[in-house]
Amino acid sequence: MKLGTKALEGVATKAGETTGTKLTENGLNKAKAIWEKLFPKVEAKESAKEAA
């Protein structure tokens, strides 16, 4: 039974890593999309450039 438990732990660990990677990729993609929308507005305002 220990062999089955170890195998299950390994699968669960790998699934968690994959899920974390996908969540990170999705978050990064959303952040990039938001920045692409905001960047022209930031560049257009002198005060926003100073704040950055």
ChimeraX commands (.cxc) that place a marker at each C-alpha (Angstrom):
marker #1 position 0.00,0.00,0.00 radius 0.5
marker #1 position 2.94,2.32,0.60 radius 0.5
marker #1 position 3.89,2.09,-3.07 radius 0.5
marker #1 position 0.43,3.33,-4.10 radius 0.5
marker #1 position 0.58,6.18,-1.63 radius 0.5
marker #1 position 4.00,7.29,-2.87 radius 0.5
marker #1 position 2.82,7.18,-6.47 radius 0.5
marker #1 position -0.26,9.21,-5.60 radius 0.5
marker #1 position 1.85,11.78,-3.77 radius 0.5
marker #1 position 4.10,12.12,-6.81 radius 0.5
marker #1 position 1.15,12.60,-9.15 radius 0.5
marker #1 position -0.42,15.17,-6.82 radius 0.5
marker #1 position 2.85,17.08,-6.54 radius 0.5
marker #1 position 3.31,17.19,-10.31 radius 0.5
marker #1 position -0.32,18.26,-10.83 radius 0.5
marker #1 position 0.18,21.07,-8.32 radius 0.5
marker #1 position 3.31,22.26,-10.10 radius 0.5
marker #1 position 1.55,22.24,-13.47 radius 0.5
marker #1 position -1.44,24.12,-12.08 radius 0.5
marker #1 position 0.82,26.70,-10.46 radius 0.5
marker #1 position 2.70,27.21,-13.72 radius 0.5
marker #1 position -0.53,27.68,-15.68 radius 0.5
marker #1 position -1.87,30.15,-13.11 radius 0.5
marker #1 position 1.39,32.09,-13.27 radius 0.5
marker #1 position 1.30,32.16,-17.08 radius 0.5
marker #1 position -2.32,33.32,-17.07 radius 0.5
marker #1 position -1.56,36.05,-14.55 radius 0.5
marker #1 position 1.43,37.24,-16.55 radius 0.5
marker #1 position -0.61,37.32,-19.75 radius 0.5
marker #1 position -3.34,39.37,-18.06 radius 0.5
marker #1 position -0.77,41.78,-16.63 radius 0.5
marker #1 position 0.76,42.23,-20.10 radius 0.5
marker #1 position -2.67,42.89,-21.62 radius 0.5
marker #1 position -3.44,45.51,-18.98 radius 0.5
marker #1 position -0.08,47.19,-19.43 radius 0.5
marker #1 position -0.53,47.30,-23.21 radius 0.5
marker #1 position -3.76,49.25,-22.66 radius 0.5
marker #1 position -2.28,51.57,-20.04 radius 0.5
marker #1 position 1.12,52.24,-21.59 radius 0.5
marker #1 position -0.05,54.74,-24.26 radius 0.5
marker #1 position -1.91,56.71,-21.58 radius 0.5
marker #1 position 1.13,56.75,-19.31 radius 0.5
marker #1 position 3.35,57.92,-22.16 radius 0.5
marker #1 position 0.87,60.67,-23.05 radius 0.5
marker #1 position 0.94,62.26,-19.58 radius 0.5
marker #1 position 4.06,63.97,-18.30 radius 0.5
marker #1 position 3.01,63.59,-14.65 radius 0.5
marker #1 position 2.56,59.85,-15.13 radius 0.5
marker #1 position 6.09,59.60,-16.57 radius 0.5
marker #1 position 7.47,61.41,-13.51 radius 0.5
marker #1 position 5.60,59.08,-11.15 radius 0.5
marker #1 position 6.92,56.01,-12.92 radius 0.5
marker link #1:1,2 radius 0.2
marker link #1:2,3 radius 0.2
marker link #1:3,4 radius 0.2
marker link #1:4,5 radius 0.2
marker link #1:5,6 radius 0.2
marker link #1:6,7 radius 0.2
marker link #1:7,8 radius 0.2
marker link #1:8,9 radius 0.2
marker link #1:9,10 radius 0.2
marker link #1:10,11 radius 0.2
marker link #1:11,12 radius 0.2
marker link #1:12,13 radius 0.2
marker link #1:13,14 radius 0.2
marker link #1:14,15 radius 0.2
marker link #1:15,16 radius 0.2
marker link #1:16,17 radius 0.2
marker link #1:17,18 radius 0.2
marker link #1:18,19 radius 0.2
marker link #1:19,20 radius 0.2
marker link #1:20,21 radius 0.2
marker link #1:21,22 radius 0.2
marker link #1:22,23 radius 0.2
marker link #1:23,24 radius 0.2
marker link #1:24,25 radius 0.2
marker link #1:25,26 radius 0.2
marker link #1:26,27 radius 0.2
marker link #1:27,28 radius 0.2
marker link #1:28,29 radius 0.2
marker link #1:29,30 radius 0.2
marker link #1:30,31 radius 0.2
marker link #1:31,32 radius 0.2
marker link #1:32,33 radius 0.2
marker link #1:33,34 radius 0.2
marker link #1:34,35 radius 0.2
marker link #1:35,36 radius 0.2
marker link #1:36,37 radius 0.2
marker link #1:37,38 radius 0.2
marker link #1:38,39 radius 0.2
marker link #1:39,40 radius 0.2
marker link #1:40,41 radius 0.2
marker link #1:41,42 radius 0.2
marker link #1:42,43 radius 0.2
marker link #1:43,44 radius 0.2
marker link #1:44,45 radius 0.2
marker link #1:45,46 radius 0.2
marker link #1:46,47 radius 0.2
marker link #1:47,48 radius 0.2
marker link #1:48,49 radius 0.2
marker link #1:49,50 radius 0.2
marker link #1:50,51 radius 0.2
marker link #1:51,52 radius 0.2
view
